[in-house]
């Protein structure tokens, strides 16, 4: 699951995450901090420690890139690495037979 939103501050993002966690708890679920990561989309590196859980909880690890549904997202918001990754993948006929030959 990917939670995304446009916010102006890390406090706003923390508030949205707390509300999301409360809704999960109300539905009998909880956010797994061992399976969750945080990423801030910005042109420069921004530290944004997000906490999940009661009494401050655990800090989610902040990453610079991650894959979601097979697409590579980077914190800078650029797509060059994803495009290069796809070109490289399709240039190997043994891995991607449907990318070679006619497209019909």
C-alpha positions as CSV (number, residue, x, y, z in Angstrom):
1,X,0.0,0.0,0.0
2,X,1.2,3.4,-0.8
3,X,0.0,6.5,1.1
4,X,0.8,9.7,-0.8
5,X,-0.2,13.3,-0.2
6,X,0.9,16.9,-0.9
7,X,1.7,18.6,2.3
8,X,3.7,21.7,3.4
9,X,5.5,20.4,6.4
10,X,6.7,17.3,8.2
11,X,4.2,18.1,11.0
12,X,1.3,17.9,8.5
13,X,2.6,14.6,7.2
14,X,3.0,13.2,10.7
15,X,-0.6,14.3,11.5
16,X,-1.9,12.5,8.3
17,X,0.0,9.4,9.3
18,X,-1.4,9.5,12.8
19,X,-5.0,9.8,11.4
20,X,-4.3,6.9,9.0
21,X,-3.0,4.7,11.8
22,X,-6.1,5.6,13.9
23,X,-8.4,4.5,11.1
24,X,-6.4,1.3,10.7
25,X,-6.7,0.6,14.4
26,X,-10.5,1.3,14.3
27,X,-10.7,-1.4,11.6
28,X,-8.7,-3.9,13.6
29,X,-5.5,-3.4,11.7
30,X,-2.2,-1.8,12.4
31,X,0.7,-0.4,10.4
32,X,3.6,-2.8,10.3
33,X,6.8,-0.8,10.9
34,X,9.0,-3.7,9.8
35,X,7.3,-3.6,6.3
36,X,6.8,0.2,6.0
37,X,9.1,2.9,4.7
38,X,8.9,6.6,4.2
39,X,10.0,8.7,1.2
40,X,9.8,12.4,0.7
41,X,9.6,13.7,-2.8
42,X,11.7,16.8,-3.1
43,X,14.5,18.1,-5.3
44,X,16.9,18.2,-2.3
45,X,17.3,15.7,0.5
46,X,14.9,16.3,3.3
47,X,15.0,14.5,6.7
48,X,11.4,13.7,7.8
49,X,11.4,11.3,10.7
50,X,7.8,9.8,10.9
51,X,6.7,7.9,13.9
52,X,4.0,5.2,14.0
53,X,2.4,3.8,17.1
54,X,1.5,4.7,20.7
55,X,3.7,7.1,22.8
56,X,5.9,8.2,20.0
57,X,6.2,4.7,18.5
58,X,8.8,3.6,16.0
59,X,10.5,5.8,13.4
60,X,9.8,4.6,9.8
61,X,13.1,4.3,7.8
62,X,13.4,7.0,5.2
63,X,14.5,5.7,1.7
64,X,15.7,7.5,-1.4
65,X,13.9,5.1,-3.8
66,X,11.5,2.2,-3.8
67,X,9.5,0.0,-6.2
68,X,5.8,0.1,-6.2
69,X,3.8,-2.2,-8.6
70,X,7.1,-2.8,-10.5
71,X,7.8,1.0,-11.0
72,X,10.9,2.6,-9.5
73,X,10.2,5.8,-7.6
74,X,13.0,8.1,-6.5
75,X,12.8,10.9,-3.9
76,X,13.8,13.5,-6.5
77,X,10.8,12.5,-8.6
78,X,12.8,11.8,-11.7
79,X,12.1,8.9,-14.1
80,X,15.5,8.5,-15.8
81,X,16.5,5.5,-13.7
82,X,13.1,3.8,-14.3
83,X,13.4,4.4,-18.0
84,X,17.0,3.1,-18.1
85,X,15.9,0.1,-16.1
86,X,13.2,-0.8,-18.5
87,X,15.4,-0.3,-21.6
88,X,18.0,-2.5,-20.0
89,X,15.4,-5.2,-19.2
90,X,14.0,-5.2,-22.7
91,X,17.4,-5.3,-24.3
92,X,17.9,-8.8,-23.0
93,X,15.9,-11.1,-25.3
94,X,16.2,-14.1,-22.9
95,X,14.4,-12.2,-20.2
96,X,11.8,-10.4,-22.2
97,X,10.8,-12.3,-25.4
98,X,7.7,-10.2,-25.9
99,X,9.9,-7.0,-26.3
100,X,11.7,-8.3,-29.3
101,X,10.4,-8.8,-32.8
102,X,7.2,-7.4,-34.4
103,X,4.7,-5.8,-32.0
104,X,1.7,-7.5,-33.6
